[in-house]
Amino acid sequence: MSVQWDGSPPDPAGRGRADGGVRTDDAVRTEWPEDGPGRLPAPRPGGRAEARRAARDRAVPVRPGRGGTGEGGRTATRAGRRDAPREPRADGRSGSGGSGRRTAARSPERDGRGGARRLIAWSVAGVLVVLAGAGGAVYYKLNGNLRSFDADAIAPDRPPESAADAHGHRPVNLLLIGSDSRAGKNSDLGGGDEAGARSDTTILLHVYADHRHAVGISIPRDALVTVPRCKLPNGKWTREQPGQMFNSAFSVGNSETGNPACTLNTVERLTGIRVDHTIEVNFEGFAAMTGAVGGVDVCLPNDIHEGSINPNLGRKGKVVLAKGRQRVSGQQALDYVRLRHGIGDDSDVGRMKRQQAFLSSLLAKIKSKGLSPGTLLPLADAATRSMTVDPGLDSAAKLVDFALTLKGIDLHEVKFLTTPWRYSGARIDLVHPAVDTLWRTLQADRTIDGQDATGHQEDAGAPTAAPAPTPTPTPSAEPSPAVGADGTPIRVTVYNATNAAGLATRAAETLRAARVTVAGTATSRGTARATTTVEYGAGQRAAAEKVAALFPGAAVAPGQAAGISLRLGRDYAAGGAASGSPAPTASGPAGAPAPLPTEVVSEARSGDDDICSNVSYG
């Protein structure tokens, strides 16, 4: 018996064809489904591929009453038809071949829908794979850009971590350093070829525990401070250096990349606040960041010429930055934030004001684009080319995750101010006790206007019975001196029990501000005291506790001499950091530091202030 197929090679298994043909011999001929009343189309030539093409052709929708044409006649598919007729089997039943499998072609519509679903599924999967691969490549690139300093370069005697609020949230303190290293391409951007690196800008950004408020404190680079022991590139540690310019900390070791860990140590010693993260960006990274966001809007009160950008030029030169509003990026943005001459009193104080205005405008630009990975990754790519971070931010994922935690802060709730200061010849002195109050305000996680930001804030929409602050008595023209339990004025002798200079004077100013009489200051014989202690004589404990309240973390202990002695320890030298909760103060309720002076608060800048306001000094 000869066996033949419809123009195709024989199937050794004897299975029916997927295109509708069935095996034929002398008694059985090939049968095809009807393709119209009383008609049978001729077998389709070309094998399985031809059959699949014909099935796709029949799947094209047609208007009722009309059919598309295939080879040999009209197609069986009409609009709205769900199932195509099945091929009859050789045994007279339809739906499967001789081996039990279906031999009829699938319904064109059903096959089309399944194919579309498969196409969509594989397309989505492909896009996800591409995105994942691209994202992975971007993160890999950013990780390769990042540099971090060694954790063991951070001083071991650090202030304690910030306490969590009632919801378990902690404030975050971020140290931002803008360096003026002339290494590599920085020489072209910064001008000059000085060796080493210095910190051109330093801001301590305190993000409150509610992550709804933040304040950036600019520390003058010319301020005289104590630079603590710092690790050198060769692994050795320096000695403590009192009375140094603040920006000299970044130069310790005289390396081309600077010493951000030493700046961190200096800030912690100065403020008594633990720095959680540090980010240092040099000229090249800063310029690239401004380009990545499409420029930043700034404003100047007068034209700035080449001679003001480079005082060594010897002539006025052409206008580099015009008076009024403008958008700057790259070199122009760098010129704006570094500008010191030709505006105001040519001081670093005015420059800090412009830097605060610039950061406010930059934040506004980023927030307008949306704090999302799509916005942050290009910005991070630009910044990380010239960025050094602490070990806690040493990956792109950590950087982006940290940035996303700031997305809930409204621009109006971002404040900038400069530490209370005064000129001291060509340098700057920090003003005590105002600056001490500022640090205690941040330690207590209170805003600069004295509001609690630890998650217990009152509903802004609900009026309070007494909107005016009441805890602090209204000062009279001649405030009464602080008195002990017996009604006599409190008199304190202050002893500096460390080798850090100037502590007794600073503490004396704090006492006088609280109307405590200072009997005298001196240096203690022992200079290795760790903890500040208030010692008291017979019947003086209550008065000693009032004094200790002015120095959070201070211990109270009976002494051998009459009266009250304040012996300052290394904790006070580090800024008066305290372990545990803040103690009551002489001028406020328990847990609340004294309010900041009005002149300090009034100088604060909000993130949404006009870019032309408060950009100069003198």
Secondary structure as GFF3:
##gff-version 3
##sequence-region A 1 618
A	DSSP	alpha_helix	47	58	.	.	.	ID=ss1
A	DSSP	beta_strand	69	70	.	.	.	ID=ss2
A	DSSP	beta_strand	73	74	.	.	.	ID=ss3
A	DSSP	alpha_helix	108	145	.	.	.	ID=ss4
A	DSSP	beta_strand	147	148	.	.	.	ID=ss5
A	DSSP	three_ten_helix	151	153	.	.	.	ID=ss6
A	DSSP	beta_strand	172	179	.	.	.	ID=ss7
A	DSSP	alpha_helix	186	190	.	.	.	ID=ss8
A	DSSP	beta_strand	199	207	.	.	.	ID=ss9
A	DSSP	beta_strand	214	218	.	.	.	ID=ss10
A	DSSP	beta_strand	224	227	.	.	.	ID=ss11
A	DSSP	beta_strand	241	245	.	.	.	ID=ss12
A	DSSP	three_ten_helix	246	251	.	.	.	ID=ss13
A	DSSP	alpha_helix	260	271	.	.	.	ID=ss14
A	DSSP	beta_strand	277	281	.	.	.	ID=ss15
A	DSSP	alpha_helix	283	292	.	.	.	ID=ss16
A	DSSP	beta_strand	296	300	.	.	.	ID=ss17
A	DSSP	beta_strand	304	305	.	.	.	ID=ss18
A	DSSP	alpha_helix	306	309	.	.	.	ID=ss19
A	DSSP	three_ten_helix	311	313	.	.	.	ID=ss20
A	DSSP	beta_strand	319	321	.	.	.	ID=ss21
A	DSSP	beta_strand	324	328	.	.	.	ID=ss22
A	DSSP	alpha_helix	330	338	.	.	.	ID=ss23
A	DSSP	alpha_helix	348	369	.	.	.	ID=ss24
A	DSSP	alpha_helix	373	384	.	.	.	ID=ss25
A	DSSP	beta_strand	387	389	.	.	.	ID=ss26
A	DSSP	three_ten_helix	391	393	.	.	.	ID=ss27
A	DSSP	alpha_helix	396	404	.	.	.	ID=ss28
A	DSSP	three_ten_helix	411	413	.	.	.	ID=ss29
A	DSSP	beta_strand	414	418	.	.	.	ID=ss30
A	DSSP	beta_strand	421	424	.	.	.	ID=ss31
A	DSSP	beta_strand	427	430	.	.	.	ID=ss32
A	DSSP	alpha_helix	434	443	.	.	.	ID=ss33
A	DSSP	beta_strand	491	496	.	.	.	ID=ss34
A	DSSP	alpha_helix	503	513	.	.	.	ID=ss35
A	DSSP	beta_strand	517	523	.	.	.	ID=ss36
A	DSSP	beta_strand	533	536	.	.	.	ID=ss37
A	DSSP	alpha_helix	541	548	.	.	.	ID=ss38
A	DSSP	beta_strand	555	558	.	.	.	ID=ss39
A	DSSP	beta_strand	564	568	.	.	.	ID=ss40
A	DSSP	alpha_helix	570	573	.	.	.	ID=ss41
A	DSSP	alpha_helix	598	602	.	.	.	ID=ss42
A	DSSP	beta_strand	605	606	.	.	.	ID=ss43
###
